[in-house]
């Protein structure tokens, strides 16, 4: 859990925390070494001071101890109190070899002849951790022991000095830790500022466009952040160029499609217009003849109906509105009206087979877009004098649409887009009609098959579920 929490901490805080932890570890080691050195220095200083004190005191006490004269010993102890005030002796006892007290700095507590207290017994090691410590010096004449000195020395000054050293170390270490952690945070923030700028620029690219960073705001190119910024600008320029290229290609493809469609529509409108003018002239010349007038009226009706069908099919195809209506045989015939003129212009033989029965059919708008794109591409790929075959029929599991031509075959890139191998990626150059077919077939959960060369056959099977989905979303 702590590791997971630490991973979630921002990098600008993670580095100062690591610096603070490192500082605490280093300061702990340094403080321990300083305290050990201080304890050793204090012990050496205490030993030197007490050795000098006991040397002087033993010189004054040996004669009195040999004579066992307590008054002379008391006098020597009184004189040493002012002379060795720096030692801060709390109690000083002169002890005879039999353990009795000859003299003491506090005679009321340790009277003459009393047994020496247990704490005044000689100890092998002097411990400086308590409030006081006992030091000892044997009194000898030649090699004969005549007594010993036991002195209790106040250690409060040493303890205060040690406590002050500990507090000073803690204060200095805490100050340095906070200072270095804050300095580390500022330095990391400064070092990560280019990364934050780059992250903000990438975050604003939610619409798929990358905005280049102005040249004046770029770090020097010899730094790592400068190279990263320039690579980002290179990527932004490449994305912008690609978007502009795709926009131009889409516009060109649309203009080409509109041009082909306008040409087809002009042919289909011009064909009935010739008959309409003939009918008008017949009425103008032979309006009194009921037979000819009726024949001319029938011709006018058929021509106007044809123009109406062409306009209706064009509006349904190009106005871009959703078409909640299922496909009918009239929609397929409208496609035939739209493509016949293009086929005649290219001298193609159109083989049209449509067999729609009852049952659920796919949305008319999506089917018309798929079929018209395939038909126009087939016309463009077919050499003059060849056949263009169209088949649309209802089957047990859905609707089958097949478009075949005798052209050179489907390009590999177009086939990959049509079969969904490139996902939703737009084509690098042209082929937006094929991309539209691929997108619509995915929306209808249709399957796509291709065959050829020679020629190209595209078979699309639209399941009945497409119509069911349309009914639930309409």
N, C-alpha and C positions, 0 to 999 in steps of 0.2 A: 504493500500500500504506500509506504513512504517513497519508494522508487517511482511508482506511477505518478504520485503527486509531484515529485521533483521533475519528471519528464514534462509535465504540463506547465511548469514555470517558464515564463519568457526568457529568452537567452540574455536579454539585458539585465535580468535579475539573477539568473543562474550563475553567471560569472562572478558578480560581487559576492554572492553567497559562498561560492567556492573559495574566493579570496579571503573572506572572513573566516571560514573554517580552517584554511591553511594558516592564516595569521594566528588563530587561537592555538592550533597545534604547535606552531613555532614558538609562540610566546610562552606556552606552558613549559616547553623544554628549556627555553632560555631562563625562565623564572626559576625553575628547579635548579638549574646549574648555578644561578646567582645566589640562591638561598643556601645551597650547599657550600659555595665559596664563602659566603658571609658567616655561616656557622663555623667553618674551619678557621676563619680569621678571628672570630670572637673567641673560640676555644684557645687559639694560640696566644691571643692578647691576654685572656684571663690567666692562662698558665704562667706567662711571663710576669704579669703583675703580682700574682700570689706568690710566685717563687721569690721575687724581690722582697715582698712583705714578710714571708716566713724566714728568709735569710736574716733580715734585720731583727725580727722579733726573737728568733732563736739565739742570736748572739747576746741579746740583753737578758734572756731568761735562763741560760745554761748555768751561770753562777748561783742564782737563787734556787734553781732546781737541785743542784748538787747539794746545797746546804739545806734544802727543803724549807726555805724561808718564804712563807706565803706573802708577807708584807712587802718584801723586795720584789716578788713576782707581781703583786698588785700594782706596785709603783711602775714597773716596766710596762704593764698592760695599759695603764693610764697614759703614759707618755706616748705609746704607739698609736693611741686613738687619734690624736691630732696630727701626728707625723705621717700616718698612712690613711688619711681620710679618704683618699681615692679608692681604697679597697672596699669601703662600706661593709666592714665586718659587723655582723649582727651579734654573734657570740664568739668569745675566745676562751678556751679552756686549756689549762696546763695540767696534764694528767701524768701521775706517777706510774712507774712500771706495774704496780699492783692494781691499777685501775682507779685509784682514788684521785679526787680533784685536789690539786695543790692550790690553785687560784683560778678565778674566772672573772671575766668582764662584768658578769651579772652574779654577784655573790649570793644574793637572796634566792635566786633560782638554782644556783649550783654552789652550795656552801662548801667550805674547806672540809675535806675528809669524806665528802659524799662520793658515791659511785658515779662514774661518768655515764651519761645517758647512752642508750643504744645507738642513736643517730650519730654520736660522736666517735663511733668505732671506725677504724681505718677501712676505706673502701678501695678496691683495685682500680676503679674507673670513676672519673668525675663526670657527672651527668649535668648538663646545662639547660635541661628542659623545664625544671621547676622554678619556683620563685627564689630559691636559694640553693647553695651547694656547699658541701663540707670539704675543706682541704686539711691536709695533715703534714706534719713534719716531725720526725724523730729528733730527740735531743740526746746527743752522745758526747761523752768525754773520752777522747781517744776512740776506743772501739767498744766502750761500755755504754749501754743505753741507760740514761738517767731519767728519761720521761719522754713526753711527746706533746706537741701542740695540735689542738683540734680547733679549727675556726670555721664558723658558718658565715658565708659571704653572700651579701644581697645581690641577686641577679636581675632585679627589676629594670635596671638601666639597659642591660643587654636585651631583655625581652621587649622593652619599648623600642629599642633600635631595630630589632628584628621585625616587630609588627609594623613599624613605619616603613621598613624596606618592602614588606609584602604589600602594604597599601599602595606604595609608590609604584611597584611593579604592576599591580592590578590596574591602577589608573592609567599608567603609560600604555600598557597593552590594550586596554579598552579603547583609549583614545586613538591609538595607531590602527586598531582593527576597524573602528568606525571610519576613520579618515581614509584608510586604504580601500575599504569597501565602497565608500562614496566616490572616491577617485576612480575605482574600477568601474562603477556604474556609469560615471560620466564618460570615461574613455570608451567603454563598450557601446554606449549610446551613440557616441560620435563615430565609432567604427562601423556600427550597423546602420547609420543614417542612409548610406546608399542602398542598402538592402531594403529598408523601409520604403524608400522612394520607388524602387523597382517593384516592390510588392503592391504599393498603391497604384502604380501604373497598370499592373496586371489586373488588379481588382476592378479598375474602371473599364476593362475590356469585356464586360459581360455581354455586350451586343456583338461580339466577335471581331471588333476592330481595335487594333492597338495604336495608341497615340505615341508618336516618337517624342523623345525627350529633346528639348532644344539644345543646340550645340553649345550655347553659352553656359548651360547648367551641367555639362558633362565633366567628370573628373579627368585628370590627365590620362592619356592613353597608356602610359607606362605603369599605371597602377592596376591591380586586379579588378577594382570596381569600375575603373574607366573602361577596361576591356569588356566587362560584363554589360555595361550600359550601351556600348557601341554594338555589341552582338544583339542586344534587345532592339536597338534602333534598326539594325539590319533585318531582324525578323519582322518588325513592325512594317518596314518598307515592303518586304516580300508579301506580307499579308495584304497590305493596301493594294499592291500591284495585282495580286490574285483577285481581290474583290472587284477592282476596276475592270480586269479582264473578263471576269464572269459576268459583270453587269453589261459590258459591251457585247459579249457573246449572246447573252439572253436577249438583249435588244435586237441584235442582228437576226437571231433565230426567230424572234417574234415578227420582225419586219418581213423576213422571208416567208414565214408561214402565212402572215396576213396577205402578202403579195400573191402567194399561190391561191389562197382562199378567194381573194378578190378577183383573180383571173377566172377561177372556176365559177364564181357567182356571176361574173359578167357574161360568160358564155351561156350559163343556164338562164339568165334573164333575157339575153338577146335572142335566144332560140324561140321562146314563146312570143316575144315582141314582134317578130316578123309575121307570125300568124295573126296576131292581134291587129296589126295594121291592115293586113289583107281583109280581115273580117270587117273592120271599120269602112274600108273602101267599098266592100260588097254591100254593106248596108246603105252607104251613101248613093251607090248607083242603082241598087235593086231593092230598095227598101219597100217598094210596093209589092214585091213578090214574096208571099208568105213562106214558100219553101226555102228560097235563098236567105231570107231574113232569119228564119229559124236555124238554118245551117250556120250562118254567121254568128248568131247568138251562142250556139253550142261551142263554136271555136273560141269566142271571147271567154266563155266560162272556163273552158279547159286551160286556156293560157293564163288567165288570172289565178286560177287554182294552183297552177304550177309555180307562178311567181310567189303566191302566198306561202306555199310549202317551203320554198327556198328561203324566204325571209324568216319564217317561223323557226326553221332549223338553224339558221345563222344566229338568231337571237338567243336561242336556247344554248348554243355552243359557246358564244363569245361574250355574253353579258356577265359571266362569272358568278351567277347566282346559283344557290343549291337547287337541285332538281329533285323534289321528293317523289316524283312519279316514277314507277317502274317502267322498264323498257317495253315498247310495243313494236309491232311490225312496221307502223308508219315511221317511227324513228329510224329504223334500218333503211327504209326506202328513201327517207330524206338524205341519208348519207350517200345513197346511190346517186341521187340528183346532184349532190355536191361534187362527186368524184368523176362523173361520166364525162364532163367537159374536159377535165385534166387528162383523162385517159384518151379521149379523142384527139386532143392536141398533141399528145405524145405518140399517137397511132398505136395504142395498146388495145388488145382484145380483152374486154372485161367479162369474166365468168362469175356470175353472181348467183349464189345459192343460199336461200334463207328459208328456214323451217322452224318457226317459233310456235310452240304449243302452249297450252295453259300451264299454270303453276307459277311459283315464285320466280321472278326475273330480277336481274341486277338493276341498279339505278340508271335511268336513261342518260343523264348528263355524263356520268363517269364512263359508261360504255361508248357514248359518242366521241368523247375525247380520246379514248384508247384507240378506237377503230379509225378515226380520221387521221391521227398521227401515223398509225401504221400504214394506212392507204396512201397518204401523201409521200411517205418515205419509200414505199414500194414503187410508186409512179416515178419518183426521181431516180431510183436505181435500175429501172427496167429499160432495156434497149428498145428502140422502135420496132413494132411488128411482133412483139412477144405477148404472152398472155399474163393477165393479172387475175388471180383466182381468189374469190372471197367466199367464205363459208361460215354461216352462223346458224346454229341449230340447238334446240333444247334437248338435253339428255337426262338420264335418270338422276344424276347427281349435280346437275347445274347446267350452265350455258357454255357452249364451245364456240370460240371465234378463231378462225384460221385465215391468215393472209399469206399468199404465196406469190413470188415473182420469179423471173428468170434472169435476174441480174447477177453481178459478180460475187455476191455473198455478203453476209453481215460482217463488218469489221470487228476484230477481237475486242477492242475497247467497248464498242457499242453492245456486243453480246454480253460482256462482263457486267455492264450497267443494267441491262435488261434482265439478266438472271440474278441480280441482287448481290453480286460478289463485291461490289464497292460500297455497300450500305447506302447511306443517304448522300454520299459525296457527289458533288456536281462534276460533270465531265470537264476535262481540261480544255477542250476545244470543241465547240459545236455539240450536236447530239442531245439538245435539251428536249426534243420531241421524244426520243427514246427514254430519257430520264423521267419525263412526265408519265409515260406508259408504265415504267417500273414503279414509280411512286403510287400510281392509282391501283395497280395490280396488288401491291402490298396492302393498301387500305381495304381492298375487297377480298383479301386472303386468297387470291387467285394463284394458280400455278402457271408457269411459263415454260414452254419448250421451244427449241429452235432446231432447224435442220438445214443442211446445205453447207457449202456449195456442192453441185451446181445450183444456182438460184438460192433463194432464202424462203423458208417457211417458218412462220411464227404462229404457234398454237397457244391460246390462252383459255384456260378452263376456270370459269367463275362459279363458285359453289352457291347453292341455294341460301347458305347462311348469310351471304351479302345482302339479300333482300330482307331477311329477318332482322339483321342489324339495322338496316335502314328504317324499318317499321318501328323499332324501339327508340330510335333517336329522333324521329321526325316529330 
